[in-house]
Amino acid sequence: MEGDADPSSFASRDALEAGMSAERVKEALQARGLKAGGRPAERVDRLWLALTTPRDQLPKSVFAKGGSLSAEANGAAAGGPQRSRDEHGRKCALLEAQLT
């Protein structure tokens, strides 16, 4: 069924676009701390890039505000309690995305 597959199970960008709903792509991006806006094709491009590139080699432009590798490395100390709650929410979303 479209939208239920694990993003990492697709062999190509086109297969990813055909096999996942636009909403599921958006959720997968958010779970990874990446920008989730733009046209559906742009979101698929961003997700495919994230799936095929080591996180520390991704361009800063694909990360959501506060979602870069350096921000995660700094953890709650960089942003206080709100950052900690946001990071917890992101981690929960990522786990949920992997389970569904």
C-alpha positions as CSV (number, residue, x, y, z in Angstrom):
1,M,0.0,0.0,0.0
2,E,1.4,3.4,-0.9
3,G,2.8,5.4,2.0
4,D,3.5,2.5,4.3
5,A,6.9,1.4,3.1
6,D,10.2,2.2,4.9
7,P,12.0,5.0,2.9
8,S,15.3,3.1,3.0
9,S,13.8,0.1,1.2
10,F,13.6,1.9,-2.1
11,A,16.3,1.3,-4.8
12,S,15.9,4.6,-6.6
13,R,14.6,8.1,-6.2
14,D,11.8,7.4,-8.6
15,A,10.7,4.3,-6.8
16,L,10.7,6.3,-3.5
17,E,8.4,9.0,-5.2
18,A,6.1,6.3,-6.6
19,G,6.0,4.2,-3.4
20,M,5.5,6.8,-0.7
21,S,2.7,9.3,-0.2
22,A,3.6,13.0,0.0
23,E,2.6,13.1,3.6
24,R,4.7,10.1,4.5
25,V,7.8,11.7,2.8
26,K,7.1,14.9,4.8
27,E,6.9,12.8,8.0
28,A,10.2,11.0,7.2
29,L,12.0,14.3,6.6
30,Q,10.7,15.8,9.8
31,A,11.8,12.7,11.7
32,R,15.3,13.2,10.4
33,G,15.4,16.9,11.3
34,L,15.3,18.0,7.7
35,K,13.3,20.7,5.9
36,A,9.9,19.3,5.0
37,G,8.5,22.2,2.9
38,G,8.4,22.8,-0.8
39,R,6.9,20.9,-3.6
40,P,6.4,17.1,-3.2
41,A,9.2,16.4,-5.8
42,E,11.6,18.7,-3.8
43,R,10.8,16.8,-0.6
44,V,11.4,13.5,-2.4
45,D,14.8,14.8,-3.6
46,R,15.7,15.9,-0.1
47,L,14.7,12.6,1.4
48,W,16.6,10.6,-1.2
49,L,19.7,12.7,-0.6
50,A,19.4,12.0,3.1
51,L,19.1,8.3,2.4
52,T,22.1,8.1,0.1
53,T,24.5,10.6,1.9
54,P,26.1,10.3,5.3
55,R,24.4,12.8,7.6
56,D,27.6,14.7,8.3
57,Q,28.1,15.2,4.6
58,L,24.6,16.6,3.9
59,P,24.5,20.3,3.0
60,K,23.4,22.7,5.7
61,S,20.6,23.8,3.4
62,V,18.6,20.6,3.8
63,F,18.4,20.8,7.6
64,A,15.4,22.3,9.4
65,K,16.2,25.2,11.6
66,G,18.0,23.8,14.6
67,G,18.3,20.3,12.9
68,S,21.9,20.4,11.8
69,L,24.5,17.9,13.0
70,S,26.3,20.6,15.1
71,A,23.1,21.6,16.8
72,E,22.4,17.9,17.7
73,A,25.9,17.5,19.0
74,N,25.5,20.5,21.3
75,G,22.2,19.1,22.6
76,A,20.1,20.8,25.1
77,A,23.0,23.0,26.3
78,A,22.7,25.0,23.0
79,G,19.0,25.8,23.3
80,G,17.9,25.0,26.8
81,P,14.8,23.1,27.9
82,Q,12.8,23.9,24.7
83,R,15.5,22.4,22.5
84,S,15.6,19.3,24.7
85,R,11.8,18.8,24.2
86,D,12.1,19.4,20.5
87,E,14.9,16.9,20.2
88,H,12.9,14.4,22.2
89,G,10.0,14.9,19.9
90,R,12.2,14.4,16.8
91,K,13.6,11.2,18.2
92,C,10.2,9.9,18.9
93,A,9.0,10.8,15.4
94,L,12.0,9.0,13.9
95,L,11.3,5.8,15.9
96,E,7.6,5.9,14.9
97,A,8.6,6.4,11.3
98,Q,10.9,3.4,11.5
99,L,8.2,1.3,13.1
100,T,5.5,2.1,10.5
